[in-house]
């Protein structure tokens, strides 16, 4: 049954300044050709117009409705959804799920960028101050479906050793010279039928074949696991793109690891302007891919502010090569203000450094001299130059236990470039502008995740796989932006970019 709401009746029930009308206006002005092309590639004629389906899904996310069955119910009962359908038949949950996971996943990024550029056209964002933060959201995967890299390495070595011994043994036993063709050769020699189950006695040849097959099967399984890790230390069997991570809400209760994704948001003017989904547990390795994705979408910012989790020489070096200025808080910033930190004689920061002689002097008056310089390669492949220092002699030093646990002399590994970069970043974040930006990063980026996790109750993905998960979080981000625009219009705050400090 198709329901068409009379506009005069809709005006009484749905106010002119309602968020559903704002959404309808925004979607109508968007270029939906990428969405139409997604249908054309599959050669299907949509039962419900793609623009209508997009409105329905976005409004569902705005109203904290994520399940396709719940969206179907809302399309039949909620006056706002019925108005959006504009006389079209309410889509069933199969259509909704198929649209979200197959059609929309091909163009969600393009539609999101369109919305961001629409906000820029309205003067809501200016590509000036970007605040980046990340959070971990649980995947739709069984928590006990983990595969660990260390365990895989151990069992793979065991399997390969067993296979090597068995292959050598069976080759001698059956006189097969080419070990790589051993299994196929033994299968050819199996002239009697295979038997299974109780009451049947297997031949010696059948037992050897089955043992060889089992080890070959395990070898293939572990090889497939190794190809799935992609530099990670774990993945889930039910969602191989998900990595096992500590979820923030679990820290106070237990240390259980759950399969999840690291979601990165870029915020400007309280709007989400950039989204990436990563399988990396650390935020540090997500910053450069995030910036590159923004660049690919034609978006460049004057400055970027991030917390201490993003600090690394690689990230500092990246911003040295682009016009964007970075405000990254050093990892030791908060600790460096404590009395315990300042009195810790083991720290390099508390040792005197002679630049001319390139040597450190510890608080006991002993010299740590440069021995050699080496190259360290990070997980991402970045090479950093490190200078290795060693004390002349720590023998009979009364402070040795406070300085090092090593039986030999005190040693240091120092990246001189990183020290200079960290000092420059510290100067930036402690400036008047830096203080303002750091305050806004806490309010805007962490606030966005707080709203999505707490108010929107979005704590776990429904779909599986990185591509579909990206579509899901982009829908949430677009819904968040429309709600934020509506809220700022209602509060007469449009065009505001930064919250001011009390002194300002």
C-alpha positions in Angstrom: 0.0 0.0 0.0 1.4 3.4 -1.0 0.8 6.4 1.2 1.0 9.9 0.0 0.8 12.7 2.6 -0.9 15.8 1.5 1.5 18.8 1.8 -1.0 20.9 3.7 -1.3 18.1 6.3 2.5 17.6 6.3 3.0 21.3 7.1 0.8 20.9 10.3 2.6 17.8 11.4 6.2 18.4 10.2 7.4 21.9 11.0 9.1 23.9 8.3 12.3 24.0 10.4 12.3 20.2 11.1 15.6 18.3 10.4 13.8 16.0 8.0 13.0 18.9 5.7 16.6 20.1 5.9 17.8 16.6 4.9 15.3 16.5 2.0 16.6 19.8 0.7 20.3 18.8 1.0 19.8 15.5 -0.8 17.8 17.1 -3.6 20.7 19.5 -4.3 23.3 16.7 -4.4 24.6 15.1 -7.6 23.4 11.5 -7.3 24.9 10.3 -10.6 27.5 8.1 -8.8 24.6 6.4 -7.1 22.7 5.9 -10.4 25.9 4.5 -12.0 26.1 2.0 -9.1 22.7 0.6 -10.2 23.6 0.6 -13.9 26.7 -1.5 -13.2 24.6 -4.2 -11.7 21.9 -3.9 -14.4 19.0 -3.6 -12.0 16.0 -1.3 -12.0 15.5 0.0 -8.5 12.1 -0.6 -6.9 12.6 2.6 -4.9 14.3 5.7 -6.3 18.0 5.9 -5.2 17.5 9.4 -3.9 14.6 8.3 -1.8 16.6 5.3 -0.4 19.5 7.7 0.4 17.1 10.0 2.3 15.6 7.1 4.2 19.0 5.7 5.3 20.4 9.1 6.3 17.3 10.0 8.3 17.3 6.6 10.0 20.9 7.3 11.1 19.9 10.8 12.2 17.2 9.1 14.4 19.6 6.4 15.7 17.9 3.6 13.7 20.5 1.2 12.2 18.9 -2.2 11.7 17.4 -2.7 8.2 14.3 -4.3 9.8 13.8 -1.4 12.1 14.1 1.0 9.2 11.5 -1.0 7.3 9.1 -0.7 10.3 9.8 3.1 10.5 9.0 3.5 6.8 5.6 2.0 7.5 4.7 3.8 10.7 6.7 7.0 11.1 5.2 10.1 9.5 8.6 11.6 8.7 9.7 8.5 6.8 6.4 8.3 5.0 6.8 11.9 3.9 10.3 11.2 2.6 9.0 8.3 0.6 6.5 10.7 -1.1 4.0 8.0 -2.2 6.6 5.3 -2.9 6.1 1.9 -1.4 8.0 1.3 1.8 11.1 -0.7 1.0 11.5 -4.0 2.7 14.6 -4.9 4.8 16.2 -6.8 1.9 16.1 -3.7 -0.3 17.5 -1.6 2.5 20.3 -4.0 3.3 21.2 -4.5 -0.4 21.2 -0.8 -1.0 23.5 -0.1 1.9 26.0 -2.9 1.4 26.2 -3.1 -2.4 25.0 0.1 -4.1 25.9 2.7 -1.6 29.3 1.1 -0.8 30.5 2.0 -4.3 29.9 5.8 -4.0 29.5 6.6 -0.3 32.8 8.5 -0.2 31.8 10.7 -3.2 28.5 11.6 -1.6 30.2 12.4 1.7 32.7 14.7 0.0 29.7 16.4 -1.7 28.1 17.1 1.6 31.4 18.5 3.0 31.7 20.8 0.0 28.1 21.8 0.4 28.9 22.9 4.0 31.8 24.9 2.7 29.5 26.6 0.2 27.2 27.5 3.1 30.2 29.0 5.0 30.1 26.4 7.7 33.6 25.2 7.1 36.6 27.0 5.6 39.4 24.4 5.4 41.3 26.3 8.1 41.5 24.3 11.4 41.3 20.5 11.3 41.1 18.5 14.5 41.9 14.8 14.2 41.1 12.1 16.7 40.4 8.3 16.6 38.3 5.8 18.4 37.8 2.1 18.3 34.4 0.6 17.4 33.6 -3.1 17.8 33.2 -5.1 14.6 30.4 -7.5 13.9 32.5 -10.5 14.6 32.7 -13.3 17.1 34.9 -12.3 20.0 36.4 -15.8 20.1 37.2 -16.0 16.4 40.7 -14.6 16.9 43.8 -15.7 15.0 47.1 -14.5 16.5 50.3 -14.0 14.5 52.7 -15.4 17.2 50.6 -18.6 17.5 50.3 -18.9 13.8 54.1 -18.6 13.4 54.7 -21.3 16.1 52.2 -23.8 14.7 53.3 -23.1 11.1 56.9 -24.0 12.0 55.7 -27.1 13.8 53.6 -28.2 10.8 56.4 -27.5 8.3 58.9 -29.6 10.4 56.4 -32.5 10.7 55.7 -32.3 6.9 59.4 -32.3 6.1 60.1 -35.3 8.2 57.0 -37.2 7.0 57.8 -36.4 3.3 61.3 -37.7 3.7 60.1 -40.8 5.5 57.4 -41.6 2.9 59.6 -40.9 0.0 62.1 -43.5 1.2 59.3 -45.9 2.1 57.6 -45.8 -1.3 60.6 -45.0 -3.4 59.3 -41.6 -4.7 62.2 -39.4 -5.8 60.3 -36.1 -6.3 59.0 -35.0 -2.9 56.7 -32.3 -4.3 54.7 -34.9 -6.2 54.6 -37.4 -3.3 50.9 -37.0 -2.5 49.6 -37.4 -6.0 51.9 -40.4 -6.6 50.6 -42.1 -3.4 47.0 -41.4 -4.4 47.7 -43.1 -7.8 49.0 -46.2 -6.0 45.8 -46.4 -3.9 44.0 -49.2 -5.8 41.6 -50.3 -3.1 38.6 -48.1 -2.0 39.0 -45.7 0.9 37.3 -46.9 4.0 35.9 -44.8 7.0 34.1 -45.4 10.2 34.1 -48.0 12.8 34.5 -51.6 11.8 36.7 -50.9 8.9 40.4 -51.3 8.9 42.4 -48.7 6.9 45.3 -49.9 4.8 48.7 -48.6 5.7 48.8 -46.6 2.4 45.5 -44.9 3.3 46.8 -43.9 6.7 49.9 -42.4 5.2 47.9 -40.5 2.6 45.5 -39.1 5.2 48.4 -38.0 7.4 50.1 -36.2 4.5 46.8 -34.6 3.4 46.2 -33.3 6.9 49.6 -31.7 7.1 49.3 -30.2 3.6 45.9 -28.8 4.6 47.4 -27.2 7.7 50.3 -25.7 5.7 47.8 -24.1 3.3 45.7 -22.8 6.2 48.6 -21.1 7.9 49.9 -19.7 4.6 46.4 -18.1 4.1 46.5 -16.7 7.6 49.9 -15.1 6.9 48.5 -13.4 3.8 45.6 -12.1 5.9 47.6 -10.4 8.6 49.0 -7.6 6.4 51.4 -6.4 9.1 48.9 -6.9 11.9 49.3 -9.2 14.9 45.7 -10.6 14.8 42.5 -10.8 12.8 39.0 -12.3 13.2 37.9 -15.4 11.2 34.4 -14.0 10.9 35.6 -10.5 9.7 39.3 -10.8 8.5 39.6 -7.0 8.1 39.0 -6.5 11.9 41.9 -6.5 14.4 41.6 -7.4 18.0 41.9 -4.2 20.1 41.2 -2.9 23.6 37.9 -1.0 23.5 38.0 2.2 25.6 34.8 1.3 27.5 36.4 -2.0 28.6 39.5 -0.5 30.3 37.8 0.1 33.6 36.2 -3.4 33.7 38.6 -5.9 32.2 41.4 -6.3 29.7 39.4 -8.3 27.1 40.3 -7.8 23.5 37.6 -7.5 20.9 37.6 -7.4 17.1 37.2 -3.9 15.9 38.2 -1.0 13.7 40.2 2.2 14.4 37.9 5.0 13.2 39.6 8.4 12.4 37.6 11.6 12.2 38.7 15.0 11.0 36.5 17.8 12.5 36.2 21.4 11.5 33.6 23.8 12.8 32.0 20.9 14.7 31.4 19.1 11.4 33.0 15.8 10.3 35.0 16.6 7.2 37.2 13.5 6.9 36.7 9.8 7.8 39.0 6.8 7.5 38.6 3.2 8.7 41.8 1.5 9.7 42.8 -2.0 11.0 45.8 -0.4 12.8 45.6 -0.4 16.6 47.8 2.7 16.9 46.7 6.2 15.8 50.3 7.0 14.9 50.2 5.1 11.6 46.8 6.4 10.5 47.7 10.1 10.3 49.5 10.2 6.9 46.9 7.9 5.1 44.2 10.2 6.5 45.9 13.4 5.2 46.5 11.7 1.8 42.8 10.8 1.6 41.8 14.4 2.2 44.2 15.6 -0.4 42.8 13.1 -2.9 39.3 14.5 -2.2 40.6 18.0 -3.0 40.7 19.2 0.6 43.8 20.9 2.1 43.9 22.6 5.6 45.9 25.5 6.9 46.7 23.6 10.1 46.0 20.2 11.8 45.8 19.6 15.5 46.2 16.1 17.0 46.8 14.6 20.4 50.0 12.8 21.7 49.0 9.5 20.1 50.0 10.8 16.7 53.5 11.9 17.5 56.3 10.4 15.5 59.2 11.5 13.5 57.5 10.2 10.4 54.4 12.3 11.0 56.5 15.4 11.8 58.5 14.9 8.6 55.4 14.5 6.5 54.1 18.0 7.5 57.5 19.5 6.8 56.9 18.7 3.1 53.4 20.2 2.8 52.0 23.8 3.5 49.8 22.5 6.4 51.1 23.3 9.8 50.8 20.7 12.5 50.0 21.0 16.2 50.8 17.6 17.7 51.2 17.4 21.5 54.5 15.6 22.5 53.9 12.3 24.3 55.9 13.5 27.3 54.1 16.8 27.6 51.9 16.1 30.6 54.6 14.0 32.4 57.3 16.6 31.8 55.4 19.0 34.2 55.6 16.6 37.1 58.2 16.6 39.9 58.9 12.9 39.4 59.8 13.4 35.7 62.1 16.3 36.4 64.0 14.4 39.1 64.3 11.2 37.1 68.1 11.0 36.3 67.6 8.1 33.9 65.9 10.4 31.3 67.9 11.9 28.4 66.0 15.1 28.9 67.5 15.5 32.4 71.1 15.1 31.1 73.3 18.0 30.0 74.2 17.9 26.3 77.3 19.3 24.6 76.5 20.0 21.0 80.1 20.5 19.9 81.4 17.3 21.4 78.1 15.5 20.8 78.0 13.9 24.2 75.7 13.8 27.2 76.7 14.2 30.9 74.6 12.3 33.4 73.8 13.7 36.8 76.6 11.7 38.3 79.0 13.6 36.0 79.9 10.7 33.7 80.0 11.1 29.9 77.9 9.3 27.4 79.7 9.5 24.1 78.4 8.9 20.5 79.6 5.4 19.4 78.0 5.0 16.0 74.9 6.0 13.9 72.4 3.5 12.5 69.2 3.4 10.5 65.9 2.1 12.1 63.0 1.2 9.9 59.5 1.6 11.3 56.5 -0.6 10.7 55.4 1.6 7.8 58.8 1.5 6.2 60.0 4.9 7.3 63.8 5.1 7.9 65.0 7.2 10.8 68.6 7.9 11.7 69.5 7.0 15.3 72.8 7.9 17.1 73.9 5.4 19.8 75.5 6.7 22.9 77.3 4.8 25.7 78.7 5.8 29.1 82.5 5.5 29.4 82.1 3.6 32.7 79.2 3.0 35.1 81.4 0.9 37.4 81.1 1.9 41.1 78.5 4.6 40.2 76.2 5.0 43.3 73.3 6.0 41.1 73.5 3.1 38.6 70.3 1.4 40.0 68.4 4.6 39.5 69.8 5.1 36.0 69.7 1.7 34.3 68.9 -2.0 34.9 71.6 -3.1 32.4 74.6 -5.0 33.8 76.9 -3.1 31.5 77.2 0.7 30.9 74.3 3.1 30.3 73.3 3.4 26.7 71.1 5.8 24.8 69.4 5.7 21.4 68.7 9.2 20.1 67.1 10.6 16.9 68.5 14.1 16.7 66.0 15.1 14.0 63.1 14.0 16.2 64.4 16.1 19.2 64.4 19.2 17.0 60.9 18.4 15.6 59.5 17.7 19.1 60.9 21.0 20.4 59.4 22.9 17.5 56.0 21.2 18.1 56.1 22.0 21.8 56.7 25.7 21.0 53.7 25.7 18.6 51.2 24.0 21.0 52.2 26.3 23.9 51.6 29.5 21.9 48.4 31.4 22.2 47.1 29.9 19.0 48.2 26.4 20.0 46.4 26.6 23.3 43.2 27.7 21.5 43.5 24.9 19.0 44.2 22.2 21.6 41.2 23.3 23.6 39.0 23.1 20.5 40.4 19.7 19.6 39.2 18.3 22.9 35.8 19.9 22.6 35.1 19.2 18.9 36.8 15.9 18.0 36.3 14.1 21.2 32.8 15.6 21.5 31.9 14.1 18.1 32.9 10.6 19.2 31.0 11.2 22.4 27.8 12.1 20.6 28.1 9.2 18.2 28.9 6.6 20.8 26.7 7.8 23.7 23.8 9.8 22.1 23.6 7.9 18.9 24.4 4.6 20.7 26.6 3.6 17.8 29.0 1.1 19.5 29.2 -1.8 17.0 29.1 -2.2 13.3 26.3 -4.2 11.6 28.2 -5.0 8.4 31.5 -6.9 7.9 34.5 -6.1 5.8 36.4 -2.8 5.6 34.5 -1.5 2.6 31.1 -2.1 4.1 32.2 -0.8 7.5 33.4 2.4 5.8 30.0 2.9 4.2 28.3 2.4 7.5 30.5 5.0 9.3 30.1 7.5 6.4 26.4 7.3 6.8 26.7 8.0 10.5 29.0 10.9 9.7 26.7 12.4 7.1 23.7 12.1 9.5 25.8 13.7 12.2 26.6 16.6 9.9 23.0 17.2 9.0 21.9 17.1 12.6 24.7 19.5 13.5 23.8 21.9 10.8 20.1 21.8 11.9 21.2 22.3 15.5 23.4 25.3 14.7 20.6 26.9 12.7 18.2 26.5 15.6 20.7 27.9 18.0 21.7 30.7 15.6 25.3 29.6 15.7 25.9 29.1 12.0 29.4 30.1 10.7 31.1 29.6 14.1 34.4 27.8 13.9 36.1 27.9 17.2 35.1 28.0 20.9 37.0 30.8 22.6 39.1 30.5 25.8 37.9 32.3 28.9 40.7 34.9 28.6 39.5 35.7 25.1 
